[in-house]
Amino acid sequence: MKKLCHEEVVLLEADANYTIIHFTDGKTLLVSYNLGLMERQFSEEIPMIRLNRKFSANLKYLRDFDVDTVLIKNKNINISRRRKESIHSQIQNYLNA
């Protein structure tokens, strides 16, 4: 198996106790680790943000956001109600850095 290039990771998607890794070229990879573990591992290398229970995204691929959703690459993802304030401030901090 080839080594993963962290910069090519767009999204992490939870699927029970597995995680689907979405890459820039549209390919996906199913791994047998939960989303929390994968998020911690990738967040050391790339700016990851947890959007809801199902998705964590690489902020490098953020295209747009509003009150309820973010556009990562070409996918609209709903923001968790409980995390809205935190997510918006994290996005603003990332964009202002």
N, CA, C and O of each residue as an XYZ file, in Angstrom:
388
protein
N       0.836     -1.181      0.000
C       0.000      0.000      0.000
C       0.877      1.239      0.000
O       1.857      1.306      0.742
N       0.536      2.219     -0.824
C       1.344      3.435     -0.880
C       1.031      4.350      0.298
O      -0.046      4.291      0.891
N       2.003      5.194      0.616
C       1.850      6.141      1.723
C       0.875      7.237      1.330
O       0.901      7.729      0.202
N       0.005      7.620      2.278
C      -0.973      8.673      2.023
C      -0.304     10.033      2.035
O       0.531     10.315      2.895
N      -0.669     10.873      1.087
C      -0.207     12.249      1.075
C      -1.264     13.087      1.786
O      -2.368     13.267      1.273
N      -0.926     13.597      2.961
C      -1.897     14.340      3.774
C      -2.475     15.539      3.038
O      -3.646     15.871      3.223
N      -1.682     16.184      2.219
C      -2.144     17.372      1.506
C      -3.264     17.063      0.517
O      -4.010     17.965      0.136
N      -3.395     15.819      0.098
C      -4.420     15.434     -0.873
C      -5.737     15.040     -0.219
O      -6.707     14.751     -0.919
N      -5.788     15.023      1.105
C      -7.012     14.654      1.829
C      -7.947     15.865      1.867
O      -7.576     16.935      2.349
N      -9.164     15.677      1.349
C     -10.166     16.736      1.336
C     -11.130     16.576      2.503
O     -11.380     17.528      3.243
N     -11.668     15.378      2.664
C     -12.677     15.091      3.693
C     -12.416     13.757      4.370
O     -11.854     12.834      3.781
N     -12.841     13.681      5.627
C     -12.934     12.413      6.329
C     -14.407     12.214      6.628
O     -15.064     13.105      7.167
N     -14.924     11.047      6.280
C     -16.350     10.768      6.465
C     -16.533      9.531      7.331
O     -15.990      8.469      7.027
N     -17.300      9.668      8.412
C     -17.550      8.549      9.309
C     -18.502      7.555      8.665
O     -19.464      7.934      7.996
N     -18.219      6.281      8.877
C     -19.087      5.199      8.435
C     -19.000      4.111      9.511
O     -18.228      3.161      9.385
N     -19.807      4.266     10.573
C     -19.767      3.387     11.761
C     -18.362      3.453     12.364
O     -17.903      4.537     12.721
N     -17.679      2.331     12.481
C     -16.321      2.310     13.040
C     -15.246      2.431     11.963
O     -14.076      2.143     12.218
N     -15.625      2.843     10.796
C     -14.701      3.035      9.687
C     -14.688      4.509      9.298
O     -15.561      5.279      9.700
N     -13.694      4.886      8.518
C     -13.623      6.241      7.985
C     -13.361      6.157      6.495
O     -12.506      5.397      6.040
N     -14.107      6.946      5.743
C     -13.884      7.057      4.303
C     -13.063      8.318      4.084
O     -13.488      9.414      4.449
N     -11.889      8.160      3.489
C     -11.015      9.296      3.205
C     -11.260      9.719      1.759
O     -11.124      8.910      0.841
N     -11.621     10.990      1.558
C     -11.862     11.533      0.228
C     -10.630     12.332     -0.204
O     -10.145     13.183      0.541
N     -10.129     12.055     -1.406
C      -8.927     12.713     -1.915
C      -9.262     13.742     -2.995
O     -10.377     13.774     -3.516
N      -8.286     14.573     -3.317
C      -8.475     15.642     -4.298
C      -8.832     15.111     -5.683
O      -9.538     15.785     -6.433
N      -8.367     13.933     -6.030
C      -8.642     13.371     -7.352
C      -9.988     12.663     -7.437
O     -10.312     12.068     -8.465
N     -10.779     12.724     -6.357
C     -12.100     12.112     -6.350
C     -12.111     10.678     -5.841
O     -13.181     10.109     -5.626
N     -10.949     10.091     -5.646
C     -10.878      8.722     -5.140
C     -11.154      8.708     -3.643
O     -11.001      9.720     -2.959
N     -11.562      7.544     -3.147
C     -11.813      7.371     -1.719
C     -11.074      6.130     -1.229
O     -10.714      5.246     -2.007
N     -10.864      6.093      0.064
C     -10.216      4.952      0.700
C     -10.949      4.680      2.003
O     -11.139      5.592      2.807
N     -11.362      3.444      2.222
C     -12.036      3.035      3.452
C     -10.986      2.457      4.400
O     -10.276      1.517      4.044
N     -10.889      3.018      5.606
C      -9.939      2.520      6.596
C     -10.689      2.074      7.841
O     -11.776      2.569      8.137
N     -10.098      1.139      8.560
C     -10.793      0.557      9.719
C     -10.455      1.270     11.021
O     -10.205      0.633     12.044
N     -10.451      2.594     10.973
C     -10.273      3.431     12.155
C     -11.429      4.408     12.218
O     -11.951      4.824     11.184
N     -11.837      4.780     13.436
C     -12.969      5.698     13.550
C     -12.553      7.133     13.195
O     -11.366      7.451     13.121
N     -13.539      7.971     12.983
C     -13.307      9.344     12.536
C     -12.459     10.137     13.524
O     -11.569     10.880     13.109
N     -12.717      9.994     14.816
C     -11.956     10.733     15.819
C     -10.466     10.445     15.760
O      -9.649     11.362     15.841
N     -10.114      9.188     15.620
C      -8.708      8.797     15.539
C      -8.063      9.340     14.264
O      -6.953      9.872     14.306
N      -8.748      9.210     13.147
C      -8.203      9.702     11.877
C      -8.067     11.227     11.899
O      -7.097     11.778     11.379
N      -9.031     11.888     12.495
C      -8.997     13.344     12.588
C      -7.780     13.801     13.394
O      -7.082     14.732     12.990
N      -7.528     13.158     14.517
C      -6.362     13.507     15.337
C      -5.063     13.269     14.574
O      -4.134     14.074     14.647
N      -5.005     12.174     13.854
C      -3.792     11.850     13.115
C      -3.529     12.868     12.001
O      -2.395     13.315     11.829
N      -4.559     13.233     11.253
C      -4.373     14.170     10.155
C      -4.220     15.608     10.624
O      -3.544     16.398      9.964
N      -4.831     15.967     11.747
C      -4.806     17.362     12.187
C      -3.409     17.826     12.590
O      -3.168     19.028     12.698
N      -2.497     16.903     12.812
C      -1.109     17.286     13.089
C      -0.429     17.844     11.836
O       0.511     18.633     11.933
N      -0.905     17.435     10.672
C      -0.274     17.819      9.413
C      -1.060     18.857      8.616
O      -0.472     19.690      7.927
N      -2.376     18.809      8.708
C      -3.224     19.691      7.890
C      -4.315     20.331      8.758
O      -4.674     19.788      9.802
N      -4.840     21.485      8.325
C      -5.869     22.176      9.121
C      -7.240     21.506      8.991
O      -8.021     21.843      8.101
N      -7.525     20.551      9.890
C      -8.799     19.831      9.871
C      -9.795     20.504     10.801
O      -9.425     21.066     11.832
N     -11.068     20.439     10.419
C     -12.136     20.974     11.252
C     -13.297     19.979     11.259
O     -13.713     19.490     10.209
N     -13.812     19.689     12.447
C     -14.942     18.760     12.585
C     -16.223     19.543     12.370
O     -16.529     20.458     13.135
N     -16.978     19.191     11.332
C     -18.186     19.925     10.961
C     -19.435     19.380     11.618
O     -20.333     20.141     11.977
N     -19.501     18.072     11.779
C     -20.645     17.411     12.395
C     -20.223     15.994     12.774
O     -19.037     15.670     12.720
N     -21.156     15.164     13.148
C     -20.814     13.795     13.568
C     -20.232     12.961     12.442
O     -19.516     11.991     12.691
N     -20.533     13.332     11.208
C     -20.133     12.509     10.073
C     -18.905     13.012      9.324
O     -18.183     12.208      8.734
N     -18.648     14.314      9.329
C     -17.584     14.864      8.496
C     -16.566     15.706      9.241
O     -16.893     16.461     10.156
N     -15.324     15.550      8.818
C     -14.230     16.425      9.210
C     -13.572     16.844      7.893
O     -13.376     16.013      7.006
N     -13.231     18.132      7.763
C     -12.769     18.637      6.480
C     -11.415     19.336      6.584
O     -11.055     19.882      7.627
N     -10.687     19.304      5.489
C      -9.436     20.028      5.355
C      -9.787     21.462      4.959
O     -10.358     21.683      3.891
N      -9.452     22.433      5.803
C      -9.811     23.826      5.527
C      -9.130     24.384      4.284
O      -9.563     25.398      3.736
N      -8.092     23.741      3.851
C      -7.402     24.170      2.621
C      -8.358     24.144      1.422
O      -8.191     24.914      0.476
N      -9.345     23.269      1.465
C     -10.277     23.112      0.345
C     -11.616     23.804      0.585
O     -12.577     23.558     -0.144
N     -11.689     24.667      1.598
C     -12.888     25.450      1.874
C     -13.127     26.427      0.726
O     -12.246     27.219      0.390
N     -14.300     26.375      0.129
C     -14.639     27.270     -0.979
C     -15.596     28.375     -0.550
O     -15.507     29.500     -1.042
N     -16.516     28.060      0.368
C     -17.506     29.036      0.806
C     -18.158     28.509      2.083
O     -18.111     27.311      2.363
N     -18.758     29.401      2.845
C     -19.514     28.976      4.018
C     -20.566     30.015      4.348
O     -20.422     31.195      4.030
N     -21.630     29.550      4.995
C     -22.662     30.449      5.490
C     -23.057     29.968      6.886
O     -22.308     29.225      7.520
N     -24.196     30.377      7.352
C     -24.607     30.063      8.721
C     -24.737     28.559      8.957
O     -24.333     28.063     10.009
N     -25.293     27.834      7.994
C     -25.609     26.419      8.203
C     -24.747     25.423      7.450
O     -24.735     24.244      7.802
N     -24.028     25.858      6.428
C     -23.282     24.914      5.599
C     -21.900     25.453      5.234
O     -21.631     26.653      5.301
N     -21.041     24.518      4.849
C     -19.753     24.878      4.263
C     -19.643     24.167      2.924
O     -20.215     23.093      2.733
N     -18.917     24.761      2.014
C     -18.648     24.147      0.717
C     -17.181     23.757      0.709
O     -16.297     24.613      0.682
N     -16.936     22.465      0.733
C     -15.585     21.927      0.692
C     -15.421     21.280     -0.670
O     -16.128     20.335     -1.021
N     -14.469     21.812     -1.432
C     -14.294     21.423     -2.831
C     -15.643     21.604     -3.513
O     -16.046     22.748     -3.722
N     -16.363     20.552     -3.872
C     -17.666     20.702     -4.527
C     -18.788     20.053     -3.726
O     -19.814     19.680     -4.295
N     -18.609     19.914     -2.419
C     -19.602     19.225     -1.590
C     -20.101     20.151     -0.489
O     -19.312     20.674      0.298
N     -21.411     20.350     -0.440
C     -22.042     21.118      0.639
C     -22.225     20.219      1.846
O     -22.768     19.120      1.734
N     -21.770     20.685      3.005
C     -21.874     19.898      4.225
C     -22.534     20.747      5.301
O     -22.134     21.887      5.537
N     -23.545     20.189      5.950
C     -24.225     20.884      7.037
C     -23.329     20.982      8.255
O     -22.581     20.057      8.569
N     -23.413     22.114      8.937
C     -22.669     22.339     10.171
C     -23.552     21.935     11.346
O     -24.740     22.258     11.380
N     -22.975     21.239     12.289
C     -23.689     20.857     13.502
C     -24.181     22.095     14.238
O     -23.450     23.077     14.366
N     -25.416     22.051     14.722
C     -25.969     23.195     15.471
C     -25.122     23.531     16.685
O     -24.887     24.703     16.983
N     -24.671     22.519     17.373
C     -23.884     22.745     18.594
C     -22.497     23.311     18.312
O     -21.894     23.941     19.180
N     -22.000     23.093     17.124
C     -20.630     23.510     16.795
C     -20.559     24.787     15.955
O     -19.462     25.249     15.644
N     -21.704     25.367     15.582
C     -21.721     26.503     14.663
C     -20.801     27.636     15.074
O     -19.974     28.091     14.284
N     -20.943     28.086     16.301
C     -20.158     29.222     16.767
C     -18.662     28.912     16.712
O     -17.869     29.715     16.221
N     -18.296     27.758     17.215
C     -16.899     27.340     17.233
C     -16.349     27.178     15.812
O     -15.234     27.609     15.517
N     -17.133     26.561     14.950
C     -16.698     26.346     13.567
C     -16.503     27.671     12.852
O     -15.510     27.854     12.149
N     -17.427     28.584     13.019
C     -17.312     29.889     12.353
C     -16.069     30.631     12.830
O     -15.380     31.258     12.026
N     -15.777     30.568     14.118
C     -14.584     31.262     14.609
C     -13.310     30.568     14.133
O     -12.326     31.244     13.831
N     -13.305     29.241     14.058
C     -12.146     28.532     13.534
C     -11.899     28.858     12.070
O     -10.757     29.041     11.650
N     -12.979     28.931     11.296
C     -12.849     29.276      9.879
C     -12.317     30.702      9.735
O     -11.419     30.949      8.929
N     -12.865     31.644     10.511
C     -12.387     33.036     10.444
C     -10.903     33.116     10.828
O     -10.134     33.821     10.174
N     -10.502     32.410     11.868
C      -9.099     32.397     12.273
C      -8.209     31.844     11.170
O      -7.132     32.380     10.908
N      -8.661     30.769     10.520
C      -7.894     30.180      9.428
C      -7.767     31.142      8.256
O      -6.684     31.301      7.692
N      -8.874     31.785      7.890
C      -8.858     32.708      6.753
C      -8.045     33.965      7.037
O      -7.471     34.546      6.116
N      -7.987     34.394      8.292
C      -7.238     35.599      8.662
C      -5.764     35.340      8.929
O      -4.986     36.281      9.087
N      -5.378     34.080      8.981
C      -3.965     33.741      9.270
C      -3.080     33.941      8.067
O      -1.874     33.703      8.141
